[in-house]
Amino acid sequence: MQPHHQSVAHAAGTQGVVDRACDRVEWLLTRLAALALVVMVGLTTADALGRYFFNAPIDGAPELANEFLMPALVFFVISYVYRLGGHVRVTILSDRLPAGVQRALLVVFDAVTALMFAALTWGVLLRVIDSYQMHEYSSSPLNYLLAPSYAIVVLGGALMTVRATVAAVTARHPTVAIVSDAEAY
């Protein structure tokens, strides 16, 4: 049997490997999200200019923006924003709780977040499979397959699930300051 300190060190090392892997995937996904934003702005601008000045909008531009670019913009950065502690939190009550209770609540919230994103990811993964098997196409004039659009949500949701699970298991919520008992009053 391993001594306790060795098993804790091994768990921390494994968690570090998971964090590094997530960091690498996030690095790529945040750049893809930035590219999606630039493409969406350019496409929307060109579509608006074409529509109003030449009465010739770009066929399929709104659908492409809504079905591919917007999901990429949201789901490719959701875990990155979580890691930075950038999601909105309402802390009017939790800031008044003792520090230990605050930490416990964060573990619970991280676990609930992981479970919710796991359920979302699983459900959308099933939708990807169905969409692929049915050869589901967009109703846009471009007539493209929709499975890759759903896959964007799966990829972002899976990464968020891993991040929240690691935070819950290690009790290390990303970049949240715990208000001490003295600071709360």
C-alpha positions as CSV (number, residue, x, y, z in Angstrom):
1,M,0.0,0.0,0.0
2,Q,1.3,3.5,-0.8
3,P,1.7,6.0,1.9
4,H,-0.9,8.8,1.8
5,H,1.5,11.5,0.6
6,Q,2.6,9.5,-2.4
7,S,-1.0,8.9,-3.6
8,V,-1.8,12.6,-3.2
9,A,1.3,13.5,-5.2
10,H,0.3,11.0,-7.9
11,A,-3.2,12.4,-8.0
12,A,-1.8,16.0,-8.3
13,G,0.5,14.9,-11.1
14,T,-2.4,13.3,-13.0
15,Q,-4.5,16.4,-12.4
16,G,-1.6,18.4,-13.8
17,V,-1.5,16.3,-16.9
18,V,-5.2,16.8,-17.4
19,D,-4.8,20.5,-16.9
20,R,-2.0,20.7,-19.4
21,A,-4.0,18.7,-22.0
22,C,-7.0,21.0,-21.4
23,D,-4.8,24.1,-21.7
24,R,-3.5,22.9,-25.1
25,V,-7.0,22.2,-26.4
26,E,-8.2,25.5,-25.1
27,W,-5.3,27.3,-26.8
28,L,-6.4,25.9,-30.1
29,L,-10.1,26.4,-29.5
30,T,-9.8,30.0,-28.4
31,R,-7.9,30.8,-31.6
32,L,-10.6,29.0,-33.6
33,A,-13.3,31.1,-31.7
34,A,-11.4,34.3,-32.5
35,L,-11.3,33.2,-36.2
36,A,-15.0,32.5,-36.1
37,L,-15.6,36.0,-34.7
38,V,-13.6,37.6,-37.4
39,V,-15.3,35.6,-40.1
40,M,-18.7,36.3,-38.6
41,V,-18.1,40.0,-38.5
42,G,-16.7,40.0,-42.1
43,L,-19.5,37.9,-43.4
44,T,-22.2,39.9,-41.6
45,T,-20.7,43.2,-42.8
46,A,-20.4,41.9,-46.4
47,D,-24.0,40.6,-46.3
48,A,-25.4,43.9,-45.0
49,L,-23.4,45.9,-47.5
50,G,-24.5,43.6,-50.3
51,R,-28.1,43.7,-49.2
52,Y,-28.4,47.5,-48.8
53,F,-26.2,48.8,-51.5
54,F,-26.5,46.2,-54.2
55,N,-29.7,44.4,-53.3
56,A,-27.7,41.2,-53.4
57,P,-27.3,39.6,-49.9
58,I,-24.9,36.7,-49.5
59,D,-26.9,33.5,-49.7
60,G,-26.8,31.5,-46.5
61,A,-24.8,34.0,-44.6
62,P,-27.2,34.3,-41.6
63,E,-27.6,30.5,-41.4
64,L,-23.8,30.0,-41.5
65,A,-23.3,32.5,-38.8
66,N,-26.0,31.0,-36.6
67,E,-25.3,27.4,-37.2
68,F,-21.5,27.3,-37.2
69,L,-19.8,30.6,-36.2
70,M,-21.9,31.5,-33.2
71,P,-21.7,28.0,-31.6
72,A,-17.9,28.1,-32.2
73,L,-17.7,31.5,-30.6
74,V,-19.6,30.3,-27.5
75,F,-18.6,26.7,-27.0
76,F,-15.0,27.0,-28.0
77,V,-14.3,29.5,-25.2
78,I,-16.7,28.4,-22.5
79,S,-14.1,26.3,-20.6
80,Y,-11.4,28.9,-21.0
81,V,-13.7,31.6,-19.5
82,Y,-14.5,29.2,-16.7
83,R,-10.8,28.6,-16.0
84,L,-10.2,32.3,-15.7
85,G,-13.2,32.7,-13.4
86,G,-14.9,34.9,-15.9
87,H,-18.5,33.6,-15.8
88,V,-21.0,35.7,-14.0
89,R,-21.5,34.9,-10.3
90,V,-23.9,36.4,-7.8
91,T,-22.2,36.4,-4.5
92,I,-24.3,38.7,-2.3
93,L,-25.1,35.8,0.0
94,S,-22.2,33.5,-0.3
95,D,-19.7,36.3,0.5
96,R,-21.3,36.5,4.0
97,L,-20.7,32.8,4.7
98,P,-17.7,31.4,6.5
99,A,-14.7,30.6,4.2
100,G,-15.0,26.9,4.7
101,V,-18.7,27.0,3.7
102,Q,-17.8,29.1,0.6
103,R,-15.2,26.5,-0.4
104,A,-17.7,23.6,0.1
105,L,-20.3,25.4,-2.0
106,L,-17.8,25.9,-4.8
107,V,-17.1,22.2,-4.8
108,V,-20.8,21.5,-5.0
109,F,-21.3,24.0,-7.8
110,D,-18.4,22.6,-9.7
111,A,-19.8,19.1,-9.4
112,V,-23.3,20.3,-10.5
113,T,-21.7,22.2,-13.5
114,A,-19.8,19.1,-14.5
115,L,-22.9,17.0,-14.3
116,M,-24.9,19.5,-16.3
117,F,-22.3,19.8,-19.0
118,A,-21.8,16.0,-19.1
119,A,-25.6,15.7,-19.7
120,L,-25.5,18.4,-22.4
121,T,-22.5,16.9,-24.1
122,W,-24.0,13.4,-24.1
123,G,-27.4,14.6,-25.5
124,V,-25.8,16.6,-28.2
125,L,-23.4,13.8,-29.0
126,L,-26.4,11.6,-29.7
127,R,-27.8,14.4,-31.9
128,V,-24.5,14.5,-33.8
129,I,-24.8,10.7,-34.4
130,D,-28.4,11.0,-35.5
131,S,-27.7,14.0,-37.7
132,Y,-24.8,12.2,-39.4
133,Q,-26.7,9.0,-39.9
134,M,-29.7,10.8,-41.3
135,H,-27.5,13.0,-43.5
136,E,-29.2,16.1,-42.0
137,Y,-28.6,19.2,-44.1
138,S,-29.2,22.9,-43.3
139,S,-32.2,24.6,-44.8
140,S,-29.9,27.3,-46.0
141,P,-29.2,27.8,-49.7
142,L,-25.7,26.4,-49.1
143,N,-27.2,23.0,-48.1
144,Y,-24.4,21.9,-45.8
145,L,-24.3,19.0,-43.3
146,L,-25.4,20.0,-39.7
147,A,-23.5,17.3,-37.8
148,P,-20.3,19.3,-37.6
149,S,-22.2,22.2,-36.1
150,Y,-23.5,20.0,-33.3
151,A,-20.0,18.6,-32.9
152,I,-18.8,22.0,-32.0
153,V,-21.1,22.0,-29.0
154,V,-19.9,18.5,-28.0
155,L,-16.2,19.5,-28.1
156,G,-16.7,22.6,-26.0
157,G,-19.1,20.8,-23.6
158,A,-16.7,17.9,-23.1
159,L,-13.8,20.3,-22.3
160,M,-16.0,22.2,-19.9
161,T,-17.1,18.9,-18.3
162,V,-13.4,17.9,-17.7
163,R,-12.5,21.4,-16.3
164,A,-15.4,21.4,-13.9
165,T,-14.8,17.8,-12.8
166,V,-11.1,18.5,-12.1
167,A,-12.2,21.6,-10.1
168,A,-14.7,19.6,-8.1
169,V,-12.4,16.6,-7.4
170,T,-9.4,18.8,-6.4
171,A,-11.5,21.4,-4.6
172,R,-9.7,24.1,-6.6
173,H,-12.3,26.4,-8.2
174,P,-10.7,28.6,-10.8
175,T,-9.5,32.0,-9.7
176,V,-12.2,32.7,-7.1
177,A,-11.2,34.6,-4.0
178,I,-12.7,33.2,-0.9
179,V,-13.9,36.1,1.3
180,S,-12.7,35.5,4.9
181,D,-15.0,35.7,7.8
182,A,-13.4,39.1,8.8
183,E,-13.8,40.5,5.3
184,A,-17.4,39.5,5.1
185,Y,-18.6,42.0,7.7
